[in-house]
Every structure is written in C-alpha cells, then in structure tokens.
Amino acid sequence: MRVALWDVESHDWTDRDPVHLAQQMLAQLRPGSVLLLHDGPAPTLALLEHLLPALKKRGLEAVVLTEVQPQRIGWAAGMERLKRMWQRA
C-alpha cells in the first residue's frame, strides 16, 4: 500500500457552489499537483465539469494516482502542503 499526500483539496463535501470550488482548485494547482476529490457528494460531478476543461486549456491532464511517479517529501514540505490546503478552506 502506498501513502499519497494531496496538495489541492476540492472541498466537494461542502455545500459550496461547484463553480466556486473549481475556481479555488484552479488557483492552487500547478503541474504535478495531487487533487483530492470524493466519489459520493453531489457537487463532485459538477465541479469536474468545470475543472477538467480548464485543466485541458492550461495544457494539463488528469491522471489516476497509479500513473504518478512516487516522490518523497520531508516533514517540513508536508506541513507546508497542509498549511496551504487549509488556508483556502
């Protein structure tokens, strides 16, 4: 089993507008970002309908985690990711 940290949280489990959630994610992501989405909340599909075309426009593509090469990060970098993620919550 592999542990993966994400650096962009979708907050798709909230009752926020999916367009707003997609905009927040787009503001945070960069090439190589790991996005956290959930497979149950109703806003997830609507969020993806806005997010995926925007990724394509930026020349980025969504891939599943198994296609990503593992990279180690240290404790400080992990804490920085966590801090950045919750600043936008």
Salt bridges, closest charged atoms under 4 A:
ASP7 OD2 - ARG30 NH1 3.43
ASP12 OD1 - HIS38 ND1 2.48
GLU80 OE1 - LYS83 NZ 3.98
